[in-house]
Amino acid sequence: MTDSDDPTPPDHLAGLAGMDLVRRALEEARSTARGQGKDVGQGRRAASARRAARPAARRRWSGPGPDQRDPQPLGRVARELARTRGWSPRVAEGSVFAQWSEVVGEQIAEHARPTGLREGVLAVTAESTAWATQLRLVQAQLLAKIAAAVGDGVVTSLRITGPTAPSWRRGPRHISGRGPRDTYG
């Protein structure tokens, strides 16, 4: 059996029992720690001093009226996020395609569809040349409807085309030439 396993207290603590023994051992441990430059309980006192130095944070309740901390509708939060991140122009451009049938009406939406938006020019493809001609005649009214729905400046003009044969051109740039020749037989 080693000294640390010995249940009998050291000689200077002999004769003490119960709480007296505990108090005496604690006092000796504190005095030993002070002698080594450590202050027992210093961590607890420092933490309580830091808490006392901070002003007490008061909880503010939102109360009966609407508040920015209340749950918000998803559409409002998405618009605010797009506005703060600078995405509003791109969102407005996308809403032209998403709301096409509501903006121009069901009848026009059945016969024409937007195909692209670049630098304010909306490309619209009609299902027939007759519909393309009709859309060109009401182009000013369509621009007004689009501006009212998604905002001014998003769409500045329309480029209305009818159905066309498949094009061999790919991309925005083209080199003049004979194009594809008889490659089918």
LUMTOR-197714 format. One line per field, with one value per residue (C-alpha): residue number from 1; residue in one letter; x negated, y, z negated. Coordinates in pm, whole numbers, plus 50000, padded with zeros to 5 digits. Layout:
// LUMTOR-197714
pos	c(NUM;...)
code	c(a;...)
xx	c(X;...)
yy	c(Y;...)
zz	c(Z;...)
END
This chain:
// LUMTOR-197714
pos	c(1;2;3;4;5;6;7;8;9;10;11;12;13;14;15;16;17;18;19;20;21;22;23;24;25;26;27;28;29;30;31;32;33;34;35;36;37;38;39;40;41;42;43;44;45;46;47;48;49;50;51;52;53;54;55;56;57;58;59;60;61;62;63;64;65;66;67;68;69;70;71;72;73;74;75;76;77;78;79;80;81;82;83;84;85;86;87;88;89;90;91;92;93;94;95;96;97;98;99;100;101;102;103;104;105;106;107;108;109;110;111;112;113;114;115;116;117;118;119;120;121;122;123;124;125;126;127;128;129;130;131;132;133;134;135;136;137;138;139;140;141;142;143;144;145;146;147;148;149;150;151;152;153;154;155;156;157;158;159;160;161;162;163;164;165;166;167;168;169;170;171;172;173;174;175;176;177;178;179;180;181;182;183;184;185)
code	c(m;t;d;s;d;d;p;t;p;p;d;h;l;a;g;l;a;g;m;d;l;v;r;r;a;l;e;e;a;r;s;t;a;r;g;q;g;k;d;v;g;q;g;r;r;a;a;s;a;r;r;a;a;r;p;a;a;r;r;r;w;s;g;p;g;p;d;q;r;d;p;q;p;l;g;r;v;a;r;e;l;a;r;t;r;g;w;s;p;r;v;a;e;g;s;v;f;a;q;w;s;e;v;v;g;e;q;i;a;e;h;a;r;p;t;g;l;r;e;g;v;l;a;v;t;a;e;s;t;a;w;a;t;q;l;r;l;v;q;a;q;l;l;a;k;i;a;a;a;v;g;d;g;v;v;t;s;l;r;i;t;g;p;t;a;p;s;w;r;r;g;p;r;h;i;s;g;r;g;p;r;d;t;y;g)
xx	c(50000;49864;49883;50155;50373;50338;50675;50519;50457;50104;49974;50050;50416;50446;50725;50945;51256;51543;51578;51284;51055;51195;51154;50800;50700;50856;50669;50341;50406;50483;50174;49959;50113;50052;49694;49654;49803;50146;50464;50730;51064;50905;51076;51419;51365;51239;51542;51783;51598;51638;52009;52048;51861;52102;52433;52720;52872;53241;53472;53681;54016;54173;54507;54846;54749;54555;54180;53884;53815;54159;54195;54199;54362;54116;54176;54086;53771;53666;53721;53518;53236;53231;53226;52941;52731;52788;52983;53297;53231;53173;53482;53690;53561;53649;53997;54071;54039;54210;54512;54545;54905;55019;54841;54954;55274;55368;55455;55119;54931;55090;54949;54620;54344;54038;53713;53445;53371;53045;52958;53326;53435;53692;53700;54050;54127;54479;54629;54720;54633;54987;54938;54596;54754;55034;54782;54580;54898;54960;54593;54635;54916;54711;54416;54647;54791;54444;54320;54623;54568;54191;54074;53950;53625;53622;53755;53689;53789;53928;53784;54077;54010;54232;54162;53852;53678;53399;53092;52742;52606;52489;52400;52426;52151;52154;51913;52073;52035;52224;52320;52403;52435;52599;52482;52781;52707)
yy	c(50000;50346;50670;50806;50504;50547;50651;50805;51182;51326;51400;51776;51696;51425;51478;51663;51502;51588;51949;52065;51831;51958;52326;52274;52087;52363;52636;52454;52409;52780;52887;52654;52799;53157;53069;52953;53278;53141;53279;53015;53135;53397;53260;53278;53631;53749;53602;53762;54095;54075;54006;54301;54534;54455;54635;54397;54312;54384;54171;54381;54238;54321;54413;54410;54599;54471;54454;54361;54063;53913;53637;53789;53667;53483;53714;54024;53860;53748;54099;54252;54000;54070;54445;54430;54197;54399;54123;54330;54391;54019;53925;54174;54024;53676;53787;53886;53518;53386;53617;53627;53502;53739;54036;54007;53809;53448;53491;53641;53398;53104;53225;53395;53332;53524;53364;53599;53928;54102;54464;54559;54398;54122;53863;53726;53437;53411;53086;53231;53528;53660;53666;53827;54104;54151;54174;54434;54645;54635;54657;54988;54845;54534;54747;54948;54631;54486;54811;54821;54460;54441;54802;55069;55014;54635;54591;54886;54731;54415;54208;54007;53721;53464;53098;53037;52744;52595;52814;52688;52991;52930;53204;53581;53623;53495;53482;53525;53237;52974;52788;52421;52260;51943;51715;51484;51248)
zz	c(50000;50093;49897;50123;50052;49674;49523;49211;49222;49183;48832;48841;48921;48655;48408;48658;48802;49033;49142;48933;49125;49459;49361;49243;49564;49776;49585;49634;50006;50041;49852;50064;50383;50264;50189;50549;50684;50764;50622;50565;50695;50919;51230;51069;50938;51278;51455;51211;51249;51629;51591;51354;51594;51879;51880;51831;52168;52154;52355;52588;52681;53013;52856;53023;53340;53642;53600;53822;53594;53659;53919;54267;54590;54813;55111;54907;54770;55120;55264;54981;55035;55409;55343;55090;55309;55627;55800;55868;56241;56304;56104;56303;56629;56510;56407;56769;56863;56550;56574;56953;56967;56689;56845;57207;57161;57223;57590;57688;57461;57646;57979;57884;57633;57519;57626;57498;57329;57400;57323;57292;57620;57568;57846;57900;58136;58276;58400;58741;58957;58908;58529;58571;58780;58527;58240;58429;58457;58080;57985;57795;57581;57506;57394;57168;57013;56955;56798;56566;56458;56410;56405;56642;56826;56802;57157;57388;57722;57877;58161;58292;58533;58695;58742;58943;59101;58895;58902;58946;58767;58416;58171;58192;58457;58813;59105;59447;59686;59879;59561;59565;59903;60012;59732;59728;60009)
END
